[in-house]
Amino acid sequence: MTGENGPTAREFDMLRDDVSAVKQRLSAIDDHGTRGVVGLTVQITELIREFNEFKLQVMTRFTSHDSLHEKEERERAEVAKKAIEEVRQERAQRKNARRWLASFAAAAVLALCAVITLLVYILQSLHGH
């Protein structure tokens, strides 16, 4: 093709056409990306966005789940506190009831002693005359 004098006009035109075609392909690569890099970039960007949304949903779920456990724990503590207070009140009531019973028993014994004393006095006065 090339002679000793350099390329012919036809060879030069072919080379110019090849360079022009390469320039067009390079421009197309810039416009559309190489082998779908732009499409892959869009997909990765979408994946990152969806991952962040999923992460937010998971964090929201765990936060609400933890809040539920904290609420249940507070409710259990409140129930336990009420139960302890009820036991204390019941003990105080039983103690008070025992005091009343002891007082009533003592009053009954004193009344019985008074009756017995009266009976003894009456019996002595009847036999003593």
C-alpha positions in Angstrom: 0.0 0.0 0.0 2.5 2.5 1.0 5.2 3.1 -1.4 8.5 4.5 -0.8 7.1 8.0 -1.2 4.4 7.8 1.6 0.7 7.0 1.6 -1.4 7.5 -1.4 -4.4 9.8 -1.4 -6.7 6.8 -1.1 -4.8 5.4 1.9 -4.9 8.8 3.5 -8.6 9.1 3.0 -9.1 5.6 4.5 -7.0 6.6 7.5 -9.0 9.8 7.9 -12.3 7.9 7.8 -11.0 5.4 10.4 -10.0 8.3 12.7 -13.3 9.9 12.2 -15.1 6.7 13.0 -13.0 6.3 16.2 -13.8 9.8 17.2 -17.5 9.1 16.8 -17.3 5.9 18.8 -15.4 7.8 21.6 -18.1 10.5 21.6 -20.8 7.7 21.8 -18.9 6.2 24.7 -19.0 9.5 26.5 -22.7 9.9 25.8 -23.9 6.4 26.6 -21.2 5.0 28.8 -19.0 2.0 28.2 -20.7 -1.3 28.2 -23.7 0.0 30.2 -21.7 1.8 33.0 -24.3 4.6 33.1 -27.1 2.0 33.4 -25.1 0.2 36.1 -24.5 3.5 37.9 -28.2 4.2 37.8 -29.0 0.8 39.2 -26.4 1.1 42.0 -27.8 4.6 42.9 -31.3 3.0 43.0 -30.0 0.1 45.1 -28.4 2.6 47.6 -31.7 4.5 47.8 -33.7 1.4 48.4 -31.2 0.1 50.9 -31.5 3.4 52.8 -35.3 3.2 52.8 -35.1 -0.4 54.0 -32.6 0.6 56.7 -35.0 3.3 57.8 -37.9 0.8 57.9 -35.8 -1.6 60.0 -34.6 1.1 62.4 -38.2 2.3 62.8 -39.4 -1.3 63.4 -36.7 -1.9 66.0 -37.3 1.4 67.7 -41.0 0.7 67.9 -40.3 -2.8 69.1 -37.9 -1.5 71.8 -40.5 1.1 72.8 -43.1 -1.7 73.1 -40.7 -3.7 75.4 -40.1 -0.6 77.5 -43.8 0.0 77.8 -44.5 -3.6 78.8 -41.6 -3.4 81.4 -43.1 -0.2 82.9 -46.6 -1.8 83.0 -45.1 -4.9 84.7 -43.3 -2.7 87.2 -46.5 -0.8 87.9 -48.4 -4.0 88.4 -45.7 -5.3 90.8 -45.8 -2.1 92.7 -49.6 -2.3 93.1 -49.3 -5.9 94.2 -46.7 -5.0 96.8 -48.9 -2.2 98.0 -51.9 -4.5 98.2 -49.9 -7.0 100.2 -48.9 -4.3 102.6 -52.4 -3.1 103.0 -53.7 -6.6 103.6 -51.0 -7.2 106.3 -52.0 -3.9 107.9 -55.7 -4.9 107.8 -54.9 -8.3 109.3 -52.8 -6.7 112.1 -55.6 -4.2 112.8 -58.2 -7.1 112.8 -56.0 -9.1 115.3 -55.8 -6.0 117.5 -59.6 -5.7 117.4 -60.0 -9.4 118.1 -57.6 -9.3 121.0 -59.5 -6.2 122.5 -62.8 -8.0 122.0 -61.5 -11.2 123.7 -60.2 -9.2 126.6 -63.5 -7.3 127.0 -65.4 -10.7 126.8 -63.1 -12.2 129.5 -63.6 -9.1 131.7 -67.4 -9.3 131.3 -67.3 -13.0 132.0 -65.2 -12.3 135.1 -67.8 -9.7 136.2 -70.6 -12.1 135.7 -68.8 -14.8 137.6 -68.0 -12.4 140.4 -71.7 -11.4 140.7 -72.7 -15.1 140.7 -70.2 -15.8 143.5 -71.5 -12.8 145.5 -75.1 -13.9 145.0 -74.3 -17.5 146.0 -72.5 -16.3 149.1 -75.3 -14.1 150.1 -77.8 -16.9 149.7 -75.8 -19.4 151.7 -74.7 -16.8 154.2 -78.0 -15.9 155.7 
